[in-house]
Amino acid sequence: MLALSMQKRLTFAALLVAVTTGGAASASPEDIFGYGTRSPAMGGTGVAHSEGFEAAYTNPALLGRIRDLKLTLGFEAATFNLHADGAGLPGEVPYDSMRGIIIGLDVPIPLGGVLKDRIGTALALSSPTNVIVRGNIPYPEAPQFPLLPDRSQTVSIRAGIGVNVGWGIRVGAGFAALAELDGSAVVQTDATGRVSSNVQDQLIATYAPTLGLTYDVPLEDHETTRIGVSYRGALAANFDVSIDATKLSSLNIPVLTIAGLAQYDPEQVSFEIARSQGAFLFALGATYKRWSAYPGLLQSTLPCPASDPTCGSLVPPSITYKDTFVPRVGVEYSTSAGKSLDLHVRAGALYEPSALPSKLASSMAFDMTSQATVSLPTRYFDADRLAITLGYGVALRDPLPPITLDLFGQAHALMPRTITSDDSVGKVSGTVFAAGLLAGVKF
Amino acid sequence: MRLRRPLPWLLALAALVASPRARANPLDPFGFGSRGTAMGGAAAADVQDFSANYYNPAGLALARRMEISVGYVNVDQNLQINGLSSGVDPVRAMVAGIVAPGKLVGIPFAFGFGLHLPDDRLSRVRALPQDEPRWELYDNRNQLLYLAANLAVSPWPWLQIGGGVSFVSSTDATLDISGQVNVYTPDSSQLRSAIDADLTAVRYPQAGVRVALTDDLALAVVYRGQFQLDLDLKANIRANISGLTTALYELETDSVNNFLPQQLVVGGSWRIVPELRANLDLTWVNWSAYVPPVADVQVTLNIPPPPAGWPPGITPPSTPAPTIIAPINMRDTIVPHLGMEWRALNERKVQGFVRLGYEFDKSPLPPQTGTTNYVDADRHAFSLGLGVRAVELLPELPRDLRLDGHVQLSELPTTTTVKSNPADLVGNYTAGGTLWNVGVTLAMGF
């Protein structure tokens, strides 16, 4: 018996190792911290148990459970303390903290007949307080954590609809929206010899779909066990600006293209099982993230013409990112403190492997001194992250105003790691702290 | 107001103070939703559907049931200069919104969300040379997303107060380029770049009040804040010029676009008889604050001559003189909006409506007799709309279904611009045209 138990534990440990060593990375705010407050407090779980607008991200099928019109407003923040140590490296790599607002709207669709209490929708917006999208892409030799801090500096607009089709099955669909930038600047001199320009930029919407399915398992113990699966398409925000100064003089200079990927969330599939047992809700799940499709941060400044694909233009470093599996676990304890007050205590954990490989290709540059192309180390850093999450929620009921108040806190630890490129060796470590507070009102 | 009911007031105050409000350029000339457009945009005192997010957020508090609306609008801009089409892009967009009313501690309260989502882009910032003729108020300013969220309360049945915010985005980018420029074969240049770009949020407020003087007469006041989109672009280029010398080239271009002046609307709505309603809005537009949409370009060139001099055929550029931006000198205007709605059909489950509207936009631009060529003309807009409302047809359908359509014809009479300088490079020109605005809106009340 003991041997069997040990065998099970070893099998479980092996599975855990298997799913946590895939590679790792992080994404936009919800991909790093989760969406709302309940899911982030429970280790980012929610594919099988989310409530309200959070389900627009975790699993839109659960929007079919919305029964009350509810508006939620809140604030979230995160700080990054990231280190890259080694010869020629700065130690701490400074990054701005992230501060953002969250707005969520739960909207039940109160139809009648066979459609009664079956359809719900939600709109959700999370946005940094000062930017819509940040695209900070330094030269590759500058020490940076390309998959973590700046990727949290982006707006996220989500909407979804969920339908309860019966027999314990719910389906849902939604989308996420982001803005990408396309621009040009043509600089020239006019007839009077003064400089003039024709400058244009456009913000173009880019969308990614979200699909979800849940199934309430029919068990005889009167408790609820639900299985959830969701799919999120890749969400990418490009930055593409061309500068044409060819008419500024007789100097024959090329048209410059400055293009890159300001934000990127990989395509991902999440699976989760949640079980409510008495006052407790337990959730266990995993997310597969297809980082191998990530095209990288920068594009060539001078793309080679089709007629000369090997024109010798400098190309950004080629990095093959790794797909990752993110295991998550969460628990919620709910109790009533009187007729009009419900309390919730939440906790969870997640382990986010890094999608960045340990050995990176070098990058190319033109050296002014030697007047030759040289290779420089690519100083991209990232590491697996272990996050511990906590949360607390209060919900008032009649005769008190129907208000909810939820908060969460997260502590992420970057697992020590060494990344090499050329002769550069960087030892990665660091912490990330995040917290959020949301207030909701039903009306 | 009693202190024991502070929550709705706090929420409304938070919306007024903290959130940006909604209303964007394409909505000024072309309206929001088919009902308001068909009534000439005269809706400040008579609106309670999703279009209240633009016309008057206070109207949201009049809603008694949740309503979701979706529609589409197409505006063809047939504008001409010297009889030739100016190629002004059409405005094609999905419109959508939601009104979610309820009660908080007994006080009617509502949340609203409005969206005008262009087919092709969320926004476009375009800074042309100031002497290049362009339809300043139609060419680019209508290519813009409108996204707004509002809150409203009705502390007494005769009073509604609402407000909120809208936001769009500006661009602030620094581009760094380094490497080698091959002036003999430019495609063989070896350059690379780094980006530090922020799309920054621009928020602007909106607030409105509606007062019902009687059951048949209401007045409203709406304030809409000012916003502008900035496009600040810096490019620093450090490059070796074909082994001849090392060049430093710094380009900085700052421009303001899509300037929306602040506005104040005073409106009234009078139900003359139960089947007939007349609305009048007067909108003061602070055009005199308009910022010229011309890029302020600063160029710094530092290219030391090669020791052996420049090869034949290559002339090094010199630093050009900076742009001198001429003032635009717009004038404030007052825009009248007139609208009428006749309930032509009033059955138990079906109602039908006919709507008419007119508005007059006097051009805020002075005659372009100098070097600038911001083309504009007065605009007379005539609109017609039909609507049908069906109530409780089937239990599986929304309780209240409304389908509204509109057609609006804007006529811009042809005017002639005469330059004060006979040697002006652009010369005299005539300009005018028509705008056709067609759209439908489906509203579902639950």
HADDOCK unambig.tbl for C-alpha pairs under 7 A between the chains (distance, minus, plus):
assign (segid A and resid 110 and name CA) (segid B and resid 446 and name CA) 6.04 0.50 0.50
assign (segid A and resid 111 and name CA) (segid B and resid 395 and name CA) 6.68 0.50 0.50
assign (segid A and resid 111 and name CA) (segid B and resid 396 and name CA) 5.49 0.50 0.50
assign (segid A and resid 111 and name CA) (segid B and resid 397 and name CA) 6.29 0.50 0.50
assign (segid A and resid 111 and name CA) (segid B and resid 398 and name CA) 6.04 0.50 0.50
assign (segid A and resid 112 and name CA) (segid B and resid 395 and name CA) 4.49 0.50 0.50
assign (segid A and resid 112 and name CA) (segid B and resid 396 and name CA) 4.83 0.50 0.50
assign (segid A and resid 113 and name CA) (segid B and resid 395 and name CA) 5.20 0.50 0.50
assign (segid A and resid 113 and name CA) (segid B and resid 396 and name CA) 5.32 0.50 0.50
assign (segid A and resid 114 and name CA) (segid B and resid 396 and name CA) 6.86 0.50 0.50
assign (segid A and resid 115 and name CA) (segid B and resid 396 and name CA) 5.98 0.50 0.50
assign (segid A and resid 130 and name CA) (segid B and resid 200 and name CA) 6.09 0.50 0.50
assign (segid A and resid 130 and name CA) (segid B and resid 201 and name CA) 6.12 0.50 0.50
assign (segid A and resid 131 and name CA) (segid B and resid 198 and name CA) 6.29 0.50 0.50
assign (segid A and resid 131 and name CA) (segid B and resid 199 and name CA) 5.64 0.50 0.50
assign (segid A and resid 131 and name CA) (segid B and resid 200 and name CA) 4.01 0.50 0.50
assign (segid A and resid 131 and name CA) (segid B and resid 201 and name CA) 5.23 0.50 0.50
assign (segid A and resid 132 and name CA) (segid B and resid 169 and name CA) 6.92 0.50 0.50
assign (segid A and resid 132 and name CA) (segid B and resid 199 and name CA) 5.13 0.50 0.50
assign (segid A and resid 132 and name CA) (segid B and resid 200 and name CA) 5.28 0.50 0.50
assign (segid A and resid 132 and name CA) (segid B and resid 201 and name CA) 5.56 0.50 0.50
assign (segid A and resid 133 and name CA) (segid B and resid 198 and name CA) 5.90 0.50 0.50
assign (segid A and resid 133 and name CA) (segid B and resid 199 and name CA) 5.10 0.50 0.50
assign (segid A and resid 134 and name CA) (segid B and resid 197 and name CA) 5.94 0.50 0.50
assign (segid A and resid 134 and name CA) (segid B and resid 198 and name CA) 4.52 0.50 0.50
assign (segid A and resid 134 and name CA) (segid B and resid 199 and name CA) 6.28 0.50 0.50
assign (segid A and resid 135 and name CA) (segid B and resid 195 and name CA) 6.80 0.50 0.50
assign (segid A and resid 135 and name CA) (segid B and resid 196 and name CA) 5.78 0.50 0.50
assign (segid A and resid 135 and name CA) (segid B and resid 197 and name CA) 4.89 0.50 0.50
assign (segid A and resid 135 and name CA) (segid B and resid 198 and name CA) 6.06 0.50 0.50
assign (segid A and resid 136 and name CA) (segid B and resid 195 and name CA) 5.61 0.50 0.50
assign (segid A and resid 136 and name CA) (segid B and resid 196 and name CA) 4.28 0.50 0.50
assign (segid A and resid 136 and name CA) (segid B and resid 197 and name CA) 5.99 0.50 0.50
assign (segid A and resid 137 and name CA) (segid B and resid 194 and name CA) 5.61 0.50 0.50
assign (segid A and resid 137 and name CA) (segid B and resid 195 and name CA) 4.88 0.50 0.50
assign (segid A and resid 137 and name CA) (segid B and resid 196 and name CA) 6.10 0.50 0.50
assign (segid A and resid 138 and name CA) (segid B and resid 194 and name CA) 4.77 0.50 0.50
assign (segid A and resid 138 and name CA) (segid B and resid 195 and name CA) 6.03 0.50 0.50
assign (segid A and resid 139 and name CA) (segid B and resid 193 and name CA) 6.97 0.50 0.50
assign (segid A and resid 139 and name CA) (segid B and resid 194 and name CA) 5.32 0.50 0.50
assign (segid A and resid 193 and name CA) (segid B and resid 320 and name CA) 6.55 0.50 0.50
assign (segid A and resid 193 and name CA) (segid B and resid 321 and name CA) 6.91 0.50 0.50
assign (segid A and resid 194 and name CA) (segid B and resid 320 and name CA) 5.59 0.50 0.50
assign (segid A and resid 194 and name CA) (segid B and resid 321 and name CA) 4.73 0.50 0.50
assign (segid A and resid 194 and name CA) (segid B and resid 322 and name CA) 5.89 0.50 0.50
assign (segid A and resid 194 and name CA) (segid B and resid 323 and name CA) 6.03 0.50 0.50
assign (segid A and resid 195 and name CA) (segid B and resid 297 and name CA) 6.96 0.50 0.50
assign (segid A and resid 195 and name CA) (segid B and resid 320 and name CA) 5.52 0.50 0.50
assign (segid A and resid 195 and name CA) (segid B and resid 321 and name CA) 5.98 0.50 0.50
assign (segid A and resid 195 and name CA) (segid B and resid 322 and name CA) 5.67 0.50 0.50
assign (segid A and resid 195 and name CA) (segid B and resid 323 and name CA) 5.85 0.50 0.50
assign (segid A and resid 196 and name CA) (segid B and resid 129 and name CA) 6.09 0.50 0.50
assign (segid A and resid 196 and name CA) (segid B and resid 297 and name CA) 6.73 0.50 0.50
assign (segid A and resid 196 and name CA) (segid B and resid 323 and name CA) 6.30 0.50 0.50
assign (segid A and resid 197 and name CA) (segid B and resid 128 and name CA) 6.65 0.50 0.50
assign (segid A and resid 197 and name CA) (segid B and resid 129 and name CA) 6.18 0.50 0.50
assign (segid A and resid 197 and name CA) (segid B and resid 295 and name CA) 6.72 0.50 0.50
assign (segid A and resid 198 and name CA) (segid B and resid 127 and name CA) 5.65 0.50 0.50
assign (segid A and resid 198 and name CA) (segid B and resid 128 and name CA) 4.76 0.50 0.50
assign (segid A and resid 198 and name CA) (segid B and resid 129 and name CA) 6.35 0.50 0.50
assign (segid A and resid 199 and name CA) (segid B and resid 126 and name CA) 5.63 0.50 0.50
assign (segid A and resid 199 and name CA) (segid B and resid 127 and name CA) 5.01 0.50 0.50
assign (segid A and resid 199 and name CA) (segid B and resid 128 and name CA) 6.63 0.50 0.50
assign (segid A and resid 200 and name CA) (segid B and resid 125 and name CA) 5.29 0.50 0.50
assign (segid A and resid 200 and name CA) (segid B and resid 126 and name CA) 4.15 0.50 0.50
assign (segid A and resid 200 and name CA) (segid B and resid 127 and name CA) 6.20 0.50 0.50
assign (segid A and resid 201 and name CA) (segid B and resid 124 and name CA) 5.64 0.50 0.50
assign (segid A and resid 201 and name CA) (segid B and resid 125 and name CA) 5.15 0.50 0.50
assign (segid A and resid 201 and name CA) (segid B and resid 126 and name CA) 6.52 0.50 0.50
assign (segid A and resid 202 and name CA) (segid B and resid 121 and name CA) 6.57 0.50 0.50
assign (segid A and resid 202 and name CA) (segid B and resid 123 and name CA) 5.56 0.50 0.50
assign (segid A and resid 202 and name CA) (segid B and resid 124 and name CA) 4.23 0.50 0.50
assign (segid A and resid 202 and name CA) (segid B and resid 125 and name CA) 6.25 0.50 0.50
assign (segid A and resid 203 and name CA) (segid B and resid 121 and name CA) 5.85 0.50 0.50
assign (segid A and resid 203 and name CA) (segid B and resid 122 and name CA) 5.13 0.50 0.50
assign (segid A and resid 203 and name CA) (segid B and resid 123 and name CA) 5.17 0.50 0.50
assign (segid A and resid 203 and name CA) (segid B and resid 124 and name CA) 6.36 0.50 0.50
assign (segid A and resid 204 and name CA) (segid B and resid 121 and name CA) 4.53 0.50 0.50
assign (segid A and resid 204 and name CA) (segid B and resid 122 and name CA) 5.31 0.50 0.50
assign (segid A and resid 205 and name CA) (segid B and resid 121 and name CA) 6.45 0.50 0.50
assign (segid A and resid 205 and name CA) (segid B and resid 122 and name CA) 6.21 0.50 0.50
assign (segid A and resid 249 and name CA) (segid B and resid 317 and name CA) 5.01 0.50 0.50
assign (segid A and resid 250 and name CA) (segid B and resid 314 and name CA) 6.47 0.50 0.50
assign (segid A and resid 250 and name CA) (segid B and resid 315 and name CA) 5.71 0.50 0.50
assign (segid A and resid 250 and name CA) (segid B and resid 316 and name CA) 6.98 0.50 0.50
assign (segid A and resid 250 and name CA) (segid B and resid 317 and name CA) 6.97 0.50 0.50
assign (segid A and resid 251 and name CA) (segid B and resid 183 and name CA) 6.57 0.50 0.50
assign (segid A and resid 251 and name CA) (segid B and resid 314 and name CA) 6.18 0.50 0.50
assign (segid A and resid 251 and name CA) (segid B and resid 315 and name CA) 6.36 0.50 0.50
assign (segid A and resid 251 and name CA) (segid B and resid 316 and name CA) 6.16 0.50 0.50
assign (segid A and resid 251 and name CA) (segid B and resid 317 and name CA) 6.89 0.50 0.50
assign (segid A and resid 252 and name CA) (segid B and resid 183 and name CA) 4.77 0.50 0.50
assign (segid A and resid 252 and name CA) (segid B and resid 186 and name CA) 6.58 0.50 0.50
assign (segid A and resid 253 and name CA) (segid B and resid 181 and name CA) 6.51 0.50 0.50
assign (segid A and resid 253 and name CA) (segid B and resid 183 and name CA) 5.72 0.50 0.50
assign (segid A and resid 253 and name CA) (segid B and resid 186 and name CA) 5.61 0.50 0.50
assign (segid A and resid 254 and name CA) (segid B and resid 186 and name CA) 5.10 0.50 0.50
assign (segid A and resid 254 and name CA) (segid B and resid 187 and name CA) 6.54 0.50 0.50
assign (segid A and resid 258 and name CA) (segid B and resid 193 and name CA) 6.36 0.50 0.50
assign (segid A and resid 300 and name CA) (segid B and resid 192 and name CA) 6.58 0.50 0.50
assign (segid A and resid 301 and name CA) (segid B and resid 191 and name CA) 6.06 0.50 0.50
assign (segid A and resid 301 and name CA) (segid B and resid 192 and name CA) 5.10 0.50 0.50
assign (segid A and resid 301 and name CA) (segid B and resid 193 and name CA) 6.08 0.50 0.50
assign (segid A and resid 302 and name CA) (segid B and resid 191 and name CA) 6.67 0.50 0.50
assign (segid A and resid 311 and name CA) (segid B and resid 188 and name CA) 6.00 0.50 0.50
assign (segid A and resid 312 and name CA) (segid B and resid 188 and name CA) 6.37 0.50 0.50
assign (segid A and resid 313 and name CA) (segid B and resid 188 and name CA) 6.33 0.50 0.50
assign (segid A and resid 313 and name CA) (segid B and resid 189 and name CA) 6.47 0.50 0.50
assign (segid A and resid 313 and name CA) (segid B and resid 190 and name CA) 5.07 0.50 0.50
assign (segid A and resid 313 and name CA) (segid B and resid 191 and name CA) 7.00 0.50 0.50
assign (segid A and resid 314 and name CA) (segid B and resid 190 and name CA) 5.46 0.50 0.50
assign (segid A and resid 314 and name CA) (segid B and resid 191 and name CA) 6.09 0.50 0.50
assign (segid A and resid 314 and name CA) (segid B and resid 192 and name CA) 6.30 0.50 0.50
assign (segid A and resid 365 and name CA) (segid B and resid 179 and name CA) 6.87 0.50 0.50
assign (segid A and resid 366 and name CA) (segid B and resid 179 and name CA) 4.92 0.50 0.50
assign (segid A and resid 366 and name CA) (segid B and resid 180 and name CA) 6.61 0.50 0.50
assign (segid A and resid 366 and name CA) (segid B and resid 190 and name CA) 6.76 0.50 0.50
assign (segid A and resid 368 and name CA) (segid B and resid 240 and name CA) 6.65 0.50 0.50
assign (segid A and resid 401 and name CA) (segid B and resid 105 and name CA) 6.71 0.50 0.50
assign (segid A and resid 443 and name CA) (segid B and resid 102 and name CA) 4.68 0.50 0.50
assign (segid A and resid 443 and name CA) (segid B and resid 103 and name CA) 5.61 0.50 0.50
assign (segid A and resid 443 and name CA) (segid B and resid 104 and name CA) 6.25 0.50 0.50
